[in-house]
Amino acid sequence: MASSWQHRDLAAVVELPAEPVAAGPRAAIPEHVRAGLDTRLRALIARDPGTRLGTDPEELHQMRVSVRRMRAMLRAARPFLDESWAEPLRAELGWLGRSLGPVRDLDVLLDRLRQESADLPAGERAAAARLISGLEAEHGTARVELLAALDSDRYLDLLRALAAAIRSSPEESDADSSRELRGLVLGEFGKLRKAVARLPEHPADDDLHALRILGKRVRYTSELAQPAFGRSAQQLIRAARQFQDVLGEHQDACVAEERVRDLLHGFGDEADAAVSFVAGRLVEREQARKAERRAQWHPAWEALSAAAAEI
C-alpha cells in the first residue's frame, strides 16, 4: 500500500524527471501538454503532504486545482493526443478529483458559515454552531475517505502514469502549433459564447453555474496555449479567472443557502427558535450575495469577450 512511501520523496517514487519540462512557442501541441502536465504534477506532489495533514485547507484546494487543470488540458488537446494514454489518464484524474472534492467543498462551506456567524450576538453564535455541527461531522467522514484514496495503490498508479507520459519521447514536428493552439482556445470560448447567447433575460442559478464551468475550460485551455501567445494569453487568463471567480462566488452562495435550509430541515421538530432565526439570517445573507454577483457577471463576461478578441 502507499502508506510505505508517504514520508519519502514522492517525485522520486513516481520517477518524475529531475528537471522541469518546458515547451517553446513553436512546439507541437503534445509537447505543450507534456510541459503542462509536468508543471501541474509537481504542484500536486508538493501539496500532497499538506493535504494529508489537513491543517491548511489551501493545500487541498491547490491540489484539487492541479487535478482539474491536468484534466482540462487533456480534454482540450484531445484531437492531438493518443487516446490510448490520454483518455485513461483523464478518467483517473476525474476519480482523484471526486475523491478530493467533498472535503474541499465542506472546507469552503464551513469557513463561509463560520465567518458569517462570527459577528452575531453570543446566543446566536451558539445557535449557529449547533446548526453547522452536522457539517463538521460530515467533514470528518469525508476526510477519512480522502485519506483512503491518497493511501491507495490507485493514486500511486495514477501519479506514475502521469510521470510516464511526461517522460515520453518528444513529438517530432517542424510546424508552428500556434494556429492549432489558437483554435483550441477559441473553440472553448465559442462554446461559452453560444451558452451566453442562449440565456434568458434572468438566468437560472444552474445556468450561471454551467457558464462558470465553460469559463474555467477557457481559462485552462488558455494556460496550455500561453507559451505561444504570451501577453494576450495572460490577459485572457486574467479575464477568465475574474469571470470564473464572480460566478464561483454566486455558486458558493447558492450552495450555502441550500445547505443551511437542509441543516435546519434536519433538526425537524427539535429546531428551537434561536436555530431557526439564525438559519433565516444566514439564508438572507446568501441571497443578498447572490444578487450582488448576478449584477457583476455580465460585465465580467464583456471583459472576457474583449480579451478573447485579442488572441
Salt bridges, closest charged atoms under 4 A:
GLU31 OE1 - ARG34 NH1 2.65
ASP38 OD2 - ARG42 NE 2.84
ASP48 OD1 - ARG52 NE 2.74
GLU59 OE2 - ARG47 NH1 2.94
GLU87 OE1 - ARG90 NH2 3.34
GLU92 OE1 - ARG154 NE 2.78
ASP105 OD1 - ARG64 NH1 3.02
ASP107 OD1 - HIS139 NE2 2.69
GLU116 OE1 - ARG285 NH1 3.26
GLU116 OE2 - ARG289 NH2 2.67
ASP119 OD1 - ARG285 NH1 3.19
GLU124 OE1 - ARG281 NH1 2.98
GLU136 OE2 - ARG114 NH2 3.00
GLU138 OE1 - ARG259 NH2 2.86
ASP151 OD1 - ARG52 NH1 2.65
ASP176 OD2 - ARG26 NH1 3.36
GLU188 OE2 - ARG75 NH1 2.97
GLU188 OE2 - LYS191 NZ 3.68
GLU201 OE2 - HIS202 NE2 3.86
ASP205 OD1 - HIS250 NE2 3.40
ASP205 OD2 - LYS290 NZ 3.18
ASP205 OD1 - ARG294 NH2 2.98
GLU223 OE1 - ARG40 NH2 3.50
GLU223 OE2 - ARG69 NH2 3.24
GLU223 OE2 - ARG219 NE 3.66
GLU249 OE1 - ARG293 NE 2.29
GLU257 OE2 - ARG261 NH2 3.05
GLU257 OE1 - LYS290 NZ 3.22
ASP272 OD2 - ARG130 NH2 2.73
GLU286 OE1 - ARG112 NE 3.03
GLU286 OE1 - ARG289 NH1 3.19
GLU292 OE2 - ARG293 NH1 2.74
GLU302 OE2 - HIS298 ND1 3.43
